[in-house]
Amino acid sequence: MNRPTPSPDARQQAPSVVAAPLPASPLLHLIRDEIRTQGGWMGFDRFMELALYAPGLGYYSGGRRVLGHRPQDGSDFVTAPELTPLFGEVLARQLAQALKETGTREIWEFGAGTGALAEQLLGELGDQIDRYVIVDLSGALRERQHQRLLKAHPELVNKVIWADSLPDGFRGVVIGNEVLDAMPVQLLSWDGERWLERGVSLQEPAPFAGAAGAASATSEPGEPLLQWADRPAPEGLRPPTEHPDAAYAPGTVTETHAQAEAFVATLAQRMVQGAAFFLDYGFPEREYYLSDRRGGTLMCHHAHTADPDPLTLVGDKDITTHVNFTGIALAGQEAGWEVLGYTSQGRFLTNCGLGEALARCGQASTAAEIKARAALQMLVAEHEMGELFKVIGFVKGPWFDAIGFQQGDRTHTL
């Protein structure tokens, strides 16, 4: 992806320092009212859920453009399928193998963005699939997908469908490109003695003071401030690692990923037969919870810039974290999937034939060809997306030697 790269040590400020004014927007009124209803404190996972997905109000559900190439178009970040159509061409080789090996004829894409990847995969897979099912919570993005796929390709009207929920059972190949990183997380803070759960509370503004310094009884109250607030973590809520608590420095902040793991488990349980592939930025557990990674990985994206403060511009910017791929692997396995492999995006795409695509761009002469080659290099370069992004694959049914993991498989690191 081409979001500004989140820092692996995105330092979050102390609860007493972070405070952001709440403009009078419907989303912030909703958050403020729920905080008060819950006794003055809201877990960060709930805050993130509302900020991103509150019906009609959240970042992904409120009609924002979100995806695009430049701040001037009103977007905040761009993903790999928008960088070059060759991303979908190469990925399709793995999906074609998975369809054949599992004997299925459906693709299920979660978080389909602008529809760029769907368009690429539909063009490459053609008659190998009977249905292409998209599951996306964003009404605005679903409209863009509809325009891109059906208005431009009316022949797909009986092949592409949108689903609001999973059926009790399905057969097919799942693809999720940058979907796990946007699922709500719980935040944890270590104070040197115990783990605290970090949430959000309200700081009511002081009453307006008149010329004499006395509070005015007739002045209108200002909007409350959002601020970080910690409370003792519930029993068992701690980083999923064997590191002793004493290894963490006081002030360490990190994340746990219960919702992403529950999502993967639900997919695994409901898949009757098929395979699944998730591409995202993240680490195996032993790297994610390094004791010297003191600031966690939480990061926000707005107008193609990054910042670590989710309490400002609420509903107007993305909130994301890196993925704990060990937790994802365990969730899938415990729910009935078998891991096909795990590797870097650069290695995965190379295994799937990216070299051939690069060779075709080798004699690039036009501006479009030069741009395509630069985009492909970005997808695999270690200092760009090639190493930061990882790919994990699963199967339900007979295991097969997936081409994307044939060289450089890192499953042993999970």
DAZI-V16799 format. One record per residue. RES is the residue in three letters. PSI is psi in degrees with one decimal (999 if undefined). D_FIRST is the distance of its C-alpha to the first C-alpha in Angstrom with 1 decimal. Layout:
<<RES	PSI	D_FIRST> <RES	PSI	D_FIRST>>
//
This chain:
<<MET	163.5	0.0> <ASN	25.6	3.8> <ARG	151.8	5.8> <PRO	130.3	8.7> <THR	122.5	8.6> <PRO	137.9	11.1> <SER	136.6	14.3> <PRO	-9.7	15.7> <ASP	57.9	18.9> <ALA	96.5	18.2> <ARG	123.2	21.9> <GLN	138.7	23.3> <GLN	163.1	26.6> <ALA	151.6	29.8> <PRO	-32.7	30.9> <SER	-13.6	33.8> <VAL	-39.4	31.7> <VAL	121.8	28.8> <ALA	139.1	30.2> <ALA	134.8	28.8> <PRO	143.4	31.0> <LEU	104.5	30.7> <PRO	161.5	31.2> <ALA	73.3	33.1> <SER	153.9	30.4> <PRO	-39.3	30.8> <LEU	-44.5	27.8> <LEU	-32.4	29.1> <HIS	-41.8	32.6> <LEU	-46.5	31.4> <ILE	-45.1	29.8> <ARG	-45.4	32.9> <ASP	-38.8	35.3> <GLU	-36.9	33.7> <ILE	-44.7	33.8> <ARG	-39.8	37.5> <THR	-33.4	38.2> <GLN	11.9	36.7> <GLY	17.1	39.0> <GLY	4.2	37.0> <TRP	138.9	33.9> <MET	128.5	30.7> <GLY	147.8	28.4> <PHE	-31.9	24.9> <ASP	-38.9	23.6> <ARG	-41.0	25.7> <PHE	-45.5	24.7> <MET	-39.3	21.0> <GLU	-46.4	22.0> <LEU	-43.4	24.0> <ALA	-34.1	21.7> <LEU	-34.6	18.9> <TYR	6.0	21.0> <ALA	126.8	24.7> <PRO	121.6	26.0> <GLY	-4.5	25.9> <LEU	-30.5	25.0> <GLY	172.3	21.7> <TYR	-44.9	18.4> <TYR	-18.7	17.2> <SER	-3.1	20.8> <GLY	6.5	22.4> <GLY	5.5	21.4> <ARG	153.7	18.7> <ARG	-42.9	16.6> <VAL	-66.4	13.4> <LEU	133.5	10.9> <GLY	178.6	11.6> <HIS	-23.7	11.3> <ARG	151.5	13.9> <PRO	-29.7	15.8> <GLN	-23.7	18.8> <ASP	7.9	17.7> <GLY	8.7	17.6> <SER	171.5	13.9> <ASP	-25.8	11.9> <PHE	168.6	8.2> <VAL	146.5	6.3> <THR	170.7	4.1> <ALA	-44.1	4.8> <PRO	-28.0	8.4> <GLU	-21.5	9.0> <LEU	-41.6	8.3> <THR	137.3	11.0> <PRO	-15.4	13.3> <LEU	-20.5	13.9> <PHE	-49.6	10.9> <GLY	-35.3	13.2> <GLU	-45.8	16.2> <VAL	-44.4	15.5> <LEU	-34.8	14.4> <ALA	-28.3	17.6> <ARG	-40.0	19.8> <GLN	-41.8	19.1> <LEU	-36.6	19.6> <ALA	-42.9	22.7> <GLN	-42.8	24.1> <ALA	-40.8	23.5> <LEU	-45.1	25.3> <LYS	-46.7	28.2> <GLU	-30.7	28.6> <THR	-5.9	28.6> <GLY	35.2	30.7> <THR	164.9	28.6> <ARG	27.9	27.7> <GLU	142.2	25.1> <ILE	134.2	21.4> <TRP	113.5	20.2> <GLU	129.0	16.7> <PHE	131.5	15.8> <GLY	65.3	13.7> <ALA	2.5	13.5> <GLY	-129.4	11.9> <THR	-5.0	13.6> <GLY	2.5	14.9> <ALA	-46.2	13.2> <LEU	-40.9	12.5> <ALA	-44.0	16.0> <GLU	-42.7	17.5> <GLN	-45.2	16.3> <LEU	-39.7	17.5> <LEU	-40.0	20.7> <GLY	-36.3	21.4> <GLU	-38.7	21.1> <LEU	-28.4	22.8> <GLY	-122.7	25.5> <ASP	1.2	28.7> <GLN	-13.3	27.3> <ILE	145.8	26.3> <ASP	-32.0	28.6> <ARG	143.9	26.3> <TYR	110.7	22.7> <VAL	127.2	22.4> <ILE	131.8	19.7> <VAL	114.4	19.8> <ASP	130.4	18.2> <LEU	-15.3	19.7> <SER	116.0	18.8> <GLY	-38.0	21.7> <ALA	-43.0	20.2> <LEU	-35.3	17.2> <ARG	-36.7	19.8> <GLU	-41.6	21.8> <ARG	-39.9	19.1> <GLN	-43.8	18.5> <HIS	-45.2	22.3> <GLN	-43.8	22.7> <ARG	-38.1	20.2> <LEU	-41.5	21.5> <LEU	-38.9	25.2> <LYS	-40.8	26.3> <ALA	-23.7	24.9> <HIS	72.3	25.9> <PRO	-20.6	29.0> <GLU	-12.6	29.7> <LEU	3.1	27.0> <VAL	-30.8	28.9> <ASN	1.7	30.4> <LYS	-37.3	27.3> <VAL	127.0	24.5> <ILE	159.2	25.3> <TRP	135.8	23.9> <ALA	140.5	24.9> <ASP	-16.3	25.4> <SER	166.5	26.1> <LEU	142.1	26.5> <PRO	170.1	29.8> <ASP	-28.2	32.0> <GLY	141.6	31.2> <PHE	157.7	28.9> <ARG	131.5	28.3> <GLY	-173.9	25.1> <VAL	125.0	21.7> <VAL	138.8	19.0> <ILE	131.8	15.2> <GLY	103.3	12.8> <ASN	113.0	9.0> <GLU	52.8	7.8> <VAL	-34.1	11.5> <LEU	-32.5	13.2> <ASP	-19.2	11.6> <ALA	13.0	13.1> <MET	139.3	16.5> <PRO	141.6	19.3> <VAL	157.9	20.4> <GLN	140.3	23.7> <LEU	139.0	24.1> <LEU	143.5	26.8> <SER	134.7	28.7> <TRP	122.1	31.2> <ASP	9.0	34.4> <GLY	-17.1	36.1> <GLU	-29.5	38.1> <ARG	161.8	36.1> <TRP	134.7	32.8> <LEU	146.3	32.3> <GLU	126.4	30.0> <ARG	130.0	28.3> <GLY	-161.4	28.5> <VAL	136.9	29.2> <SER	-179.6	32.7> <LEU	138.1	34.5> <GLN	106.7	36.4> <GLU	137.5	39.1> <PRO	151.3	40.0> <ALA	146.7	43.4> <PRO	151.3	46.0> <PHE	132.5	46.8> <ALA	133.0	49.6> <GLY	-173.7	52.3> <ALA	-33.6	54.2> <ALA	-3.4	56.3> <GLY	-5.8	53.4> <ALA	146.8	54.1> <ALA	138.6	51.5> <SER	122.0	52.0> <ALA	-16.4	52.7> <THR	-6.9	52.0> <SER	147.0	48.6> <GLU	137.1	45.6> <PRO	143.6	43.2> <GLY	173.1	39.9> <GLU	142.8	36.5> <PRO	162.6	35.8> <LEU	141.1	33.1> <LEU	137.1	30.2> <GLN	154.9	30.3> <TRP	146.9	29.2> <ALA	129.1	32.0> <ASP	149.0	32.4> <ARG	160.6	34.9> <PRO	133.1	35.9> <ALA	144.9	33.4> <PRO	159.1	34.9> <GLU	128.3	36.5> <GLY	-9.2	34.0> <LEU	104.6	30.9> <ARG	169.3	29.6> <PRO	135.8	26.8> <PRO	71.9	26.9> <THR	157.5	27.9> <GLU	-4.1	31.2> <HIS	134.0	31.1> <PRO	149.0	34.2> <ASP	-34.3	33.8> <ALA	-15.0	35.7> <ALA	-16.0	32.9> <TYR	137.1	30.8> <ALA	143.5	31.7> <PRO	137.8	32.9> <GLY	-6.5	30.3> <THR	136.0	27.4> <VAL	137.3	24.9> <THR	-177.2	22.6> <GLU	154.9	21.3> <THR	157.5	22.4> <HIS	52.6	20.6> <ALA	-38.6	23.5> <GLN	-40.8	21.9> <ALA	-40.8	19.0> <GLU	-36.6	21.6> <ALA	-38.3	24.0> <PHE	-47.6	21.6> <VAL	-41.9	21.1> <ALA	-40.7	24.9> <THR	-43.5	25.7> <LEU	-45.1	23.8> <ALA	-40.4	25.6> <GLN	-37.2	28.9> <ARG	-15.5	28.7> <MET	123.3	27.5> <VAL	-44.1	30.7> <GLN	142.3	29.3> <GLY	-160.1	26.0> <ALA	166.1	22.7> <ALA	142.9	19.4> <PHE	129.2	15.9> <PHE	128.8	13.1> <LEU	126.0	9.7> <ASP	170.2	8.4> <TYR	139.1	8.7> <GLY	-168.4	12.4> <PHE	162.1	15.8> <PRO	163.1	19.1> <GLU	-42.1	21.7> <ARG	-25.0	23.7> <GLU	-34.9	20.8> <TYR	-44.2	19.5> <TYR	38.5	23.1> <LEU	139.1	24.2> <SER	-20.5	27.2> <ASP	4.7	26.0> <ARG	80.0	22.6> <ARG	-20.5	24.5> <GLY	3.2	22.2> <GLY	-165.6	19.9> <THR	7.6	16.1> <LEU	132.6	16.3> <MET	150.4	14.3> <CYS	156.3	14.2> <HIS	129.0	12.3> <HIS	128.9	14.6> <ALA	39.8	14.9> <HIS	28.6	11.8> <THR	159.3	13.5> <ALA	147.8	13.5> <ASP	160.3	16.7> <PRO	15.4	18.1> <ASP	97.9	20.6> <PRO	-5.3	20.2> <LEU	1.4	23.9> <THR	154.5	23.5> <LEU	42.5	22.3> <VAL	126.3	22.4> <GLY	-10.5	21.1> <ASP	3.5	19.5> <LYS	155.9	16.3> <ASP	149.5	13.7> <ILE	129.9	14.7> <THR	158.6	12.7> <THR	161.9	13.5> <HIS	163.7	12.6> <VAL	135.3	14.1> <ASN	96.0	17.5> <PHE	-22.7	17.4> <THR	-45.1	21.2> <GLY	-38.3	21.9> <ILE	-43.5	19.8> <ALA	-45.2	21.7> <LEU	-40.5	25.0> <ALA	-43.2	24.6> <GLY	-44.2	24.0> <GLN	-44.2	26.9> <GLU	-20.7	29.3> <ALA	4.6	28.8> <GLY	-3.1	29.5> <TRP	158.6	26.5> <GLU	138.6	26.6> <VAL	126.7	23.7> <LEU	-34.4	23.0> <GLY	169.7	20.8> <TYR	128.2	18.1> <THR	179.0	16.3> <SER	155.8	13.3> <GLN	-39.4	10.6> <GLY	-46.9	12.2> <ARG	-41.9	15.5> <PHE	-49.7	14.9> <LEU	-36.1	13.7> <THR	-44.1	16.6> <ASN	-31.3	18.9> <CYS	3.5	18.1> <GLY	20.9	19.1> <LEU	-31.0	16.4> <GLY	-37.9	19.2> <GLU	-41.0	21.1> <ALA	-40.2	18.5> <LEU	-37.8	18.2> <ALA	-37.4	22.0> <ARG	-27.7	22.3> <CYS	1.0	20.4> <GLY	-32.7	22.6> <GLN	32.6	25.2> <ALA	129.9	22.8> <SER	-36.7	25.1> <THR	163.2	23.9> <ALA	-39.5	21.4> <ALA	-40.9	19.2> <GLU	-39.8	19.6> <ILE	-40.1	18.7> <LYS	-41.0	15.5> <ALA	-41.5	14.6> <ARG	-41.2	15.5> <ALA	-38.8	13.5> <ALA	-42.3	10.3> <LEU	-41.3	11.4> <GLN	-38.5	12.3> <MET	-35.2	8.9> <LEU	-27.6	7.8> <VAL	-16.0	10.9> <ALA	136.1	12.1> <GLU	-33.4	13.1> <HIS	-1.4	12.6> <GLU	-118.1	9.0> <MET	-15.9	6.5> <GLY	-37.6	9.7> <GLU	-37.9	11.6> <LEU	-38.9	9.8> <PHE	140.8	8.2> <LYS	164.0	11.3> <VAL	132.3	12.9> <ILE	139.2	16.1> <GLY	147.3	18.6> <PHE	161.8	21.8> <VAL	146.4	24.9> <LYS	115.7	27.9> <GLY	-167.3	30.8> <PRO	132.7	31.6> <TRP	145.5	29.2> <PHE	161.4	28.0> <ASP	90.0	26.5> <ALA	132.9	23.0> <ILE	-30.9	22.0> <GLY	-17.4	18.4> <PHE	11.9	20.2> <GLN	-27.2	23.3> <GLN	139.0	22.5> <GLY	22.8	21.0> <ASP	133.9	21.3> <ARG	23.6	21.0> <THR	-32.4	22.5> <HIS	-14.7	25.4> <THR	-9.6	23.3> <LEU	999	22.6>>
//
